[in-house]
Amino acid sequence: MKIFVAGHRGMVGSALARALEKRAGVTVLTQTRKQLDLTDPVAVDRWFSSEKPDQVIDAAARVGGILENSRRPVEFLLDNLRIQNNVMESAFRHGCKKFLFLGSSCIYPKHAPQPIPEESLLTGPLEPTNDAYALAKITGVRLAQAYRDEYGKSAISAMPTNLYGPGDNFDPETSHALPGMITKFHRAKVRGEKDVVLWGSGSPRREWLHVDDLAAGLLLLLEKYDGREIVNVGMGEDLTIRELAEKVKQAVGFSGAIRWDTSKPDGTPRKLLDVTRIRRLGWKPAISVDHGITSTYNWFLQNAPEARP
């Protein structure tokens, strides 16, 4: 079986490629951005015409934290629409038997019920700080459903919670909260600084899923799920940003203080996914947040440019 992992150099895509390479009878197809620009419909169609993968996992996306989303809504909307439209259309045109579209928990309303059930989609306003990205992902979900409804194609969609792990983006200007904290605390420790300033009040609640756990959950969906409805993939438990910061601070070994800049936005007050649907299929995460943060920091020290003096 040939499985194309779109976006294999990203955190999610690389975790999927690692997991798939351990499986007998599977050939993992990958393309770098230089080899194949997924925003180019002609190039994408030519590649699919040549390679004809049996299955496709679309983990390619333009992603970023609150700051990057707020600064570049045009790019977040257009780039993600182009990527997912091109990949899905060409995949099915050239014989793809099953397509897994990777969405995001930010597709849900800002004030969705907690934990967030899949049925909350499109029941209220989105979080304004990342609505462009969320709208693109919602469109991808609907496109997958449309291919199923109109052409009978096997297209499924998974909604992961906040992710972290090897291959993450650790640039504090463009990253999500957890990897950004790792860089900030590390730099402060190395420089002997007395405190670290973090955005917001620290009160919002988030869940954090290790990317290797996500990869295991997605491969289970490829094997066992073929439904129209979206599927949440998360830890099933959350913690405040303050609690997260203390865990990262401890893992990094920073002994100074944390200061909260309340002039900066908090984002959605709480975002915890209802994971009943995927738990019924037999999946649950295996990596605790404490262990995951420690192992991610160790990976950061060995691999991330931000770890260098």
ABEGO torsion letter per residue (X at the ends): XBBBBBGAABAAAAAAAAAAAABBGBBBBBBBAAABBAABAAAAAAAAAAAGBABBBBABBBBEBAAAAAABAAAAAAAAAAAAAAAAAAAAAAGBABBBBBBBAAABBAABBOBBBAAABGABBBBAAAAAAAAAAAAAAAAAAAAAAAAGBBBBBBBBBBBBEBGBBABAAABBAAAAAAAAAAAAAAAGBABBBBBEAGABBBBBBBAAAAAAAAAAAAAABBBABBBBBBAGBBBBAAAAAAAAAAAAGBABBBBBBAABBAEBABBBBBAAAAAAAGBBBABBAAAAAAAAAAAAAAABAAABX
